[in-house]
Amino acid sequence: EVQLVESGGGEVQAGESLRLSCVISGYPSDNYAIGWFRQAPGKEREGISAISFVDGRTYYRSSVEGRFAISRDNAKNTVYLQMNSLKPEDTAVYYCRVSGTDYWGQGTQVTVSS
């Protein structure tokens, strides 16, 4: 069974940082990428970052580039999203997904107050 489990969300003040984790288990291949998505209330889910477990290539949405950093630990099957200089507009439920599949985590809430 494929499982993705996010953690690390919480409530912070604007300008502070959080690090999200996504632990992947049961995926039957070493050739995959993980994407981070978020969904704010009343808005569509949007992709914000991704990383390949094969070559480490990364992607960032323009609204988070320079503030967020994605990384991976192959040995732990874990992807991290370091989020710095958080803004109130970053408030959302954050999800990870195996790219190109319907394997999603349950989400973790991030709330940034001004």
N, C-alpha and C positions, 0 to 999 in steps of 0.2 A: 504494500500500500504506500502510495506517495503521500508524504506529509510535508507541509511547510509551516513552520511556527515562528511568528514574529514576536518580538519583545522589545522593550526599551522605550516605549512611549510614555508620555506623562504630560504634566502641566508645567510650563516654564514662562518666564518673562521674556519680552522681546529682547533680542540681543544675546540670549543665552544659547546653550548647545544641548543636543541630545544625540545619542548613538543608538540606532535601531539595529537589531540583529534578525536574521532570517536563517533558521536551521532547516536544511533540506534532508529528508531521509526517504529511502525506498525508490529513488528515481533510477530506472534501469539503464543508465548511460552516463559516461563521463563527458560527453560532448553536449553541453548545454550552456545556456545563459540564464541569468536571473535578472528580472526587472523589478524595480520598485515603482509602485503606483500610489496615488492618493486620491481620495474623494472627499471633498468638502460638502457640507450640507447644501442641498439644492443644486449641486453641480455634478457634471459628469466625471467619471473616474479618468485620471490622466496619468500617463507614463512620465516619470521624472528622471529615472536613471536606470542603467543596466550595465551588467558586466558579464563577460564570457569566462567560463571556467576553463576554457581551452587555452586562450592566449591572453586573457586579462584585459582585452579591449573594453573600453568604457564608453558610455553615452550619458549625456546630461541634457535635460531640458534647459532652455535658456534662462528660465526664471530661477533656477537653482544653481546654475553653473557658477563656480567661484565661491559658493557658500557650502555646498554639500559635496561630500567625497564618498565614493563607493569603493569597497574593497572586498576581498574574498580570502578565506582560509580554506584551501582545498582539503587539508587534512581533517578539518572539522566540518566540512560541507556547510559552511556558514558564510553568508554575505552580510556585510555591515554597511550601514548608511550613516556616516558622520554628518550631522546637520549643525552648522554653525550660523551665527548671526540670524537666528530665527526671527521671523516676522509674524504678526497676527494672521496674515494671509497664508501662512504655512499650516494653519490649523486645519486638520483633516484626519480621516482614518487612513493609515498607511498600510499598504499590502505588498507582499512580494509574490511573484509568480514565476514559474518556469516558462521562459519565453517560448511563444508559439504553442502553448498548451493551455488547458483549462485547469491546471494545477495551481491553486491559489492558497495563500495562508488565510487565517481568520481575521487578520487586521489588528492594528494597534493604534490607539487614539493618541494624537499629538494636539495639544492645545497651547497656543501661544497668546498670552495676554499683553496688552500694551501698557 
